[in-house]
Amino acid sequence: MIKRPNIITIAGFDPSGGAGVLADVKTFEAHRCNGFAVQTANTIQTEDDLLSVNWVDEALIKDQLQTLCNRYAIQGVKIGLVPSLSFMLDILPIVRDVNKKLIIVWDPILSASAGFDFKHDLAQLAEVLSKVDYITPNWNEIKQLSGNNDSLQGAHALAEFTQVYLKGGHNEGDLGKDYLFNENGKRSFNPKAGKYFEKHGSGCVFSSALISNLLRGYPTQKAVLKSKRYIEEFLKSDSSKLGKHKR
């Protein structure tokens, strides 16, 4: 187990602090990991509304990322909001070249809860998936990624390329029941009973908890379960859309 892993988040900047790089770093710190951040976009938003996304120059993003990788021993990378899949293919070699054992978790943000659609071209999806270790889509995102209206079948298909953690927060048939798809097949994770509230940035928080727990040395299923329990506490933390992180 790495004593205090170094993790870079590559994601957007949300000034409300509920999502993006701020939420990721809060989660890393709550799990006793060192958080570094490279932002891909500046947004104008609150927890309720996303008004605009202003992309950061891609050359600047690459320079920031390369500088961090040159200076620090990075064990993990969490990827959130990105301008395109081709951009992901450009930046993944930068991090892989410095650490072949690096863990990469991609939380594929295709649209915002406030209704903003990022209109990604998915033609290069298979290539991207083959270069990351885990993806953490929700019930609706997996349909877009796989082109299959059955979320479970879609997740199974994408597990040919990488490990898929399918979040069940939008699963109306079995709310909160998640699934992990990998070389060992399918495993389900049931929610604990409790009163939960909708939270802005919950996908960011879960994926950041997952990579933190993996790097803390927990095997996949244990890391997943600990991350699920963490996000449940986050969802229960208060009735507003901005959750609280507990150490």
C-alpha positions as CSV (number, residue, x, y, z in Angstrom):
1,M,0.0,0.0,0.0
2,I,1.3,3.5,-0.9
3,K,1.4,5.6,2.3
4,R,-0.2,8.7,0.8
5,P,-0.8,8.3,-3.0
6,N,-0.4,11.2,-5.4
7,I,-3.5,11.6,-7.7
8,I,-4.1,14.1,-10.5
9,T,-7.6,15.0,-11.4
10,I,-8.0,16.3,-15.0
11,A,-11.4,17.9,-15.0
12,G,-13.4,21.2,-15.2
13,F,-13.5,23.9,-12.6
14,D,-16.9,24.4,-10.9
15,P,-16.9,27.6,-8.8
16,S,-19.6,26.2,-6.5
17,G,-17.1,23.5,-5.4
18,G,-19.6,20.7,-5.8
19,A,-18.2,19.1,-8.9
20,G,-15.0,19.0,-11.0
21,V,-11.5,19.5,-9.6
22,L,-12.5,21.1,-6.3
23,A,-14.8,18.2,-5.5
24,D,-12.2,15.7,-6.6
25,V,-9.4,17.1,-4.4
26,K,-11.7,17.3,-1.4
27,T,-12.5,13.6,-1.9
28,F,-8.8,12.7,-2.3
29,E,-7.9,14.5,0.9
30,A,-10.8,12.8,2.8
31,H,-9.2,9.5,1.8
32,R,-5.7,10.6,2.8
33,C,-4.4,11.0,-0.7
34,N,-2.5,14.0,-2.1
35,G,-4.6,15.8,-4.8
36,F,-3.2,17.6,-7.8
37,A,-5.4,19.3,-10.4
38,V,-5.3,20.2,-14.1
39,Q,-8.4,22.0,-15.2
40,T,-9.9,21.5,-18.7
41,A,-12.5,24.2,-18.5
42,N,-13.8,27.1,-16.6
43,T,-17.5,27.0,-16.0
44,I,-20.1,29.6,-15.0
45,Q,-22.4,27.7,-12.7
46,T,-23.9,27.0,-9.4
47,E,-25.2,23.7,-8.0
48,D,-28.5,24.4,-9.8
49,D,-27.5,25.9,-13.2
50,L,-24.7,25.5,-15.7
51,L,-24.6,28.6,-17.8
52,S,-21.5,28.2,-19.9
53,V,-18.3,26.0,-20.4
54,N,-15.1,27.8,-21.4
55,W,-12.5,25.4,-22.5
56,V,-8.9,25.9,-21.5
57,D,-6.3,25.9,-24.3
58,E,-5.2,22.3,-24.8
59,A,-1.5,23.1,-25.1
60,L,-1.7,24.7,-21.6
61,I,-3.4,21.6,-20.2
62,K,-0.7,19.4,-21.6
63,D,2.1,21.6,-20.2
64,Q,0.5,21.7,-16.8
65,L,0.1,17.9,-16.8
66,Q,3.6,17.2,-18.1
67,T,5.1,19.6,-15.4
68,L,3.3,17.7,-12.6
69,C,4.3,14.4,-14.0
70,N,8.0,15.5,-14.2
71,R,8.1,16.7,-10.6
72,Y,5.9,14.2,-8.6
73,A,5.6,10.5,-8.5
74,I,2.0,10.1,-9.7
75,Q,0.2,6.9,-8.9
76,G,-3.3,7.7,-10.2
77,V,-5.2,9.9,-12.6
78,K,-8.9,10.6,-12.5
79,I,-10.4,12.1,-15.6
80,G,-13.7,14.0,-15.7
81,L,-14.9,16.7,-18.1
82,V,-12.8,16.8,-21.3
83,P,-13.3,18.6,-24.6
84,S,-13.1,15.5,-26.7
85,L,-12.1,11.8,-26.8
86,S,-9.2,12.7,-29.2
87,F,-7.9,15.0,-26.5
88,M,-8.0,12.1,-24.1
89,L,-5.9,10.1,-26.5
90,D,-3.4,13.0,-26.6
91,I,-3.0,13.3,-22.8
92,L,-3.0,9.6,-21.8
93,P,0.5,8.9,-23.1
94,I,1.8,11.8,-21.0
95,V,0.7,10.1,-17.8
96,R,1.4,6.5,-18.9
97,D,4.9,7.3,-19.9
98,V,5.9,8.3,-16.3
99,N,4.3,5.3,-14.6
100,K,3.4,2.1,-16.4
101,K,1.5,0.9,-13.3
102,L,-0.6,4.1,-13.1
103,I,-4.3,3.6,-12.3
104,I,-6.7,5.7,-14.5
105,V,-10.3,6.1,-13.7
106,W,-12.6,7.9,-16.2
107,D,-15.9,9.4,-15.2
108,P,-17.5,10.0,-18.6
109,I,-19.4,13.3,-18.4
110,L,-21.6,13.5,-21.4
111,S,-24.1,15.9,-20.1
112,A,-24.6,18.0,-17.0
113,S,-27.5,17.5,-14.5
114,A,-28.5,21.1,-15.3
115,G,-29.2,20.0,-18.9
116,F,-26.0,20.9,-20.7
117,D,-25.1,18.5,-23.5
118,F,-21.3,18.3,-24.3
119,K,-22.0,16.6,-27.7
120,H,-18.9,14.3,-27.7
121,D,-18.0,12.4,-30.9
122,L,-17.7,8.7,-29.7
123,A,-16.0,7.4,-32.8
124,Q,-12.8,6.8,-30.8
125,L,-14.5,5.3,-27.7
126,A,-13.1,1.8,-28.0
127,E,-9.5,3.1,-28.2
128,V,-10.0,5.4,-25.2
129,L,-11.6,2.6,-23.1
130,S,-8.6,0.3,-23.9
131,K,-6.3,2.8,-22.3
132,V,-8.1,3.4,-19.0
133,D,-8.5,1.0,-16.1
134,Y,-12.1,1.8,-15.0
135,I,-15.0,3.9,-16.2
136,T,-17.8,5.0,-13.9
137,P,-20.9,5.9,-16.0
138,N,-24.4,6.3,-14.7
139,W,-27.5,4.5,-15.9
140,N,-28.1,7.0,-18.7
141,E,-24.5,7.6,-19.8
142,I,-23.9,3.9,-20.5
143,K,-26.8,4.0,-23.0
144,Q,-25.1,6.8,-24.9
145,L,-21.7,5.2,-24.7
146,S,-22.8,1.7,-25.8
147,G,-25.6,2.6,-28.1
148,N,-27.7,0.1,-26.2
149,N,-31.0,1.1,-24.5
150,D,-30.5,-1.7,-22.0
151,S,-28.0,-0.3,-19.5
152,L,-26.8,-3.7,-18.2
153,Q,-26.2,-5.1,-21.7
154,G,-24.4,-1.9,-22.7
155,A,-22.1,-2.1,-19.7
156,H,-21.4,-5.8,-20.4
157,A,-20.4,-4.9,-24.0
158,L,-18.0,-2.1,-22.8
159,A,-16.4,-4.5,-20.3
160,E,-14.7,-6.1,-23.3
161,F,-12.3,-3.0,-23.2
162,T,-12.1,-2.0,-19.5
163,Q,-13.7,-2.5,-16.1
164,V,-17.1,-0.8,-15.9
165,Y,-18.7,0.4,-12.7
166,L,-22.3,1.1,-13.6
167,K,-23.9,3.5,-11.1
168,G,-27.6,2.9,-10.3
169,G,-28.7,6.3,-9.1
170,H,-30.9,6.7,-12.2
171,N,-32.1,3.1,-12.3
172,E,-35.8,3.5,-11.7
173,G,-36.3,-0.2,-11.5
174,D,-33.8,-0.7,-8.6
175,L,-32.7,2.7,-7.4
176,G,-29.2,2.8,-6.1
177,K,-28.2,-0.7,-7.1
178,D,-24.8,-0.6,-8.8
179,Y,-22.9,-3.2,-10.9
180,L,-19.3,-3.9,-11.6
181,F,-18.4,-5.6,-14.9
182,N,-14.9,-7.0,-15.4
183,E,-13.1,-10.2,-16.3
184,N,-14.7,-11.9,-13.3
185,G,-18.2,-11.3,-14.7
186,K,-20.9,-9.1,-13.1
187,R,-21.3,-8.3,-9.4
188,S,-24.0,-6.1,-7.9
189,F,-23.8,-3.7,-4.9
190,N,-26.9,-2.9,-3.1
191,P,-27.5,0.5,-1.3
192,K,-27.8,0.8,2.4
193,A,-31.2,1.9,3.8
194,G,-31.4,5.6,4.5
195,K,-32.7,8.9,3.5
196,Y,-30.7,10.3,0.5
197,F,-30.8,13.7,-1.2
198,E,-29.9,14.6,-4.7
199,K,-26.4,16.0,-4.8
200,H,-24.5,18.0,-7.4
201,G,-21.2,16.3,-8.3
202,S,-22.0,12.9,-6.9
203,G,-20.4,11.2,-9.9
204,C,-17.2,13.2,-9.4
205,V,-17.1,12.3,-5.8
206,F,-17.6,8.5,-6.3
207,S,-15.0,8.2,-9.0
208,S,-12.5,10.1,-6.9
209,A,-13.3,7.9,-3.9
210,L,-12.8,4.8,-6.1
211,I,-9.4,5.7,-7.3
212,S,-8.4,6.8,-3.8
213,N,-9.4,3.4,-2.3
214,L,-7.7,1.5,-5.1
215,L,-4.5,3.3,-4.5
216,R,-4.8,2.9,-0.7
217,G,-4.3,-0.8,-1.5
218,Y,-7.9,-2.2,-1.3
219,P,-8.8,-5.0,-3.9
220,T,-11.3,-3.9,-6.5
221,Q,-14.5,-5.2,-4.8
222,K,-13.5,-3.8,-1.4
223,A,-12.5,-0.5,-3.0
224,V,-15.9,-0.3,-4.8
225,L,-17.8,-1.1,-1.6
226,K,-15.9,1.5,0.5
227,S,-16.5,4.1,-2.2
228,K,-20.2,3.3,-2.4
229,R,-20.5,3.7,1.4
230,Y,-18.6,7.0,1.2
231,I,-20.9,8.4,-1.5
232,E,-24.0,7.3,0.5
233,E,-22.7,9.3,3.5
234,F,-22.2,12.2,1.1
235,L,-25.8,11.9,-0.2
236,K,-27.1,11.9,3.3
237,S,-25.0,14.7,4.6
238,D,-27.7,17.4,4.3
239,S,-30.8,18.3,2.2
240,S,-29.0,20.8,-0.1
241,K,-27.4,19.9,-3.4
242,L,-24.0,20.6,-2.0
243,G,-22.8,17.6,0.0
244,K,-20.3,17.5,2.9
245,H,-17.1,15.5,2.9
246,K,-16.3,13.6,6.1
247,R,-12.9,12.4,7.0
